[in-house]
Amino acid sequence: MASKKELRKAMNARLHGLTAEEKAAASAAVCARLAALPQYRQASSIMLFSICPTKSASMP
């Protein structure tokens, strides 16, 4: 089993290998899945974290 450090390194390499279009599509998919959740639609407020450049966008 890979260590957390090895997994993080592998995921960072994978993220850095994505094109801008692939990142945008992945971000749109994450936002669509979130928006489809009943808990999201029923919430009166939502808290988000500030994103890192290689992570999914929290705003479509």
LOLUMNU-701748 format. One line per field, with one value per residue (C-alpha): chain; residue in three letters; residue number from 1; x, y, z. Coordinates in steps of 0.2 Angstrom, whole numbers, padded with zeros to 4 digits. Layout:
! residues N
mol	[A; ...]
type	[ALA; ...]
seq	[NUM; ...]
px	[X; ...]
py	[Y; ...]
pz	[Z; ...]
//
This chain:
! residues 60
mol	[A; A; A; A; A; A; A; A; A; A; A; A; A; A; A; A; A; A; A; A; A; A; A; A; A; A; A; A; A; A; A; A; A; A; A; A; A; A; A; A; A; A; A; A; A; A; A; A; A; A; A; A; A; A; A; A; A; A; A; A]
type	[MET; ALA; SER; LYS; LYS; GLU; LEU; ARG; LYS; ALA; MET; ASN; ALA; ARG; LEU; HIS; GLY; LEU; THR; ALA; GLU; GLU; LYS; ALA; ALA; ALA; SER; ALA; ALA; VAL; CYS; ALA; ARG; LEU; ALA; ALA; LEU; PRO; GLN; TYR; ARG; GLN; ALA; SER; SER; ILE; MET; LEU; PHE; SER; ILE; CYS; PRO; THR; LYS; SER; ALA; SER; MET; PRO]
seq	[1; 2; 3; 4; 5; 6; 7; 8; 9; 10; 11; 12; 13; 14; 15; 16; 17; 18; 19; 20; 21; 22; 23; 24; 25; 26; 27; 28; 29; 30; 31; 32; 33; 34; 35; 36; 37; 38; 39; 40; 41; 42; 43; 44; 45; 46; 47; 48; 49; 50; 51; 52; 53; 54; 55; 56; 57; 58; 59; 60]
px	[0000; 0007; 0010; 0000; 0016; 0017; -0001; -0001; 0014; 0005; -0011; -0001; 0008; -0009; -0017; -0002; -0004; -0022; -0025; -0035; -0050; -0049; -0048; -0063; -0073; -0069; -0074; -0090; -0094; -0090; -0101; -0115; -0114; -0115; -0129; -0139; -0138; -0154; -0144; -0136; -0153; -0161; -0147; -0149; -0130; -0115; -0097; -0083; -0064; -0052; -0045; -0027; -0022; -0023; -0039; -0057; -0065; -0078; -0087; -0092]
py	[0000; 0017; 0030; 0046; 0055; 0044; 0046; 0065; 0065; 0054; 0064; 0081; 0074; 0068; 0085; 0095; 0084; 0089; 0102; 0118; 0111; 0095; 0104; 0115; 0100; 0091; 0107; 0108; 0090; 0093; 0108; 0099; 0084; 0096; 0106; 0090; 0085; 0088; 0094; 0107; 0113; 0113; 0122; 0140; 0143; 0135; 0136; 0133; 0133; 0144; 0133; 0130; 0132; 0113; 0109; 0110; 0127; 0130; 0143; 0138]
pz	[0000; -0005; 0009; 0010; 0004; -0011; -0015; -0014; -0026; -0038; -0038; -0039; -0055; -0062; -0059; -0066; -0082; -0085; -0099; -0094; -0104; -0093; -0077; -0082; -0087; -0070; -0061; -0070; -0066; -0047; -0047; -0056; -0044; -0029; -0036; -0038; -0020; -0010; 0005; -0006; -0013; 0004; 0013; 0018; 0018; 0011; 0017; 0004; 0006; -0005; -0019; -0024; -0042; -0046; -0037; -0044; -0045; -0031; -0042; -0060]
//
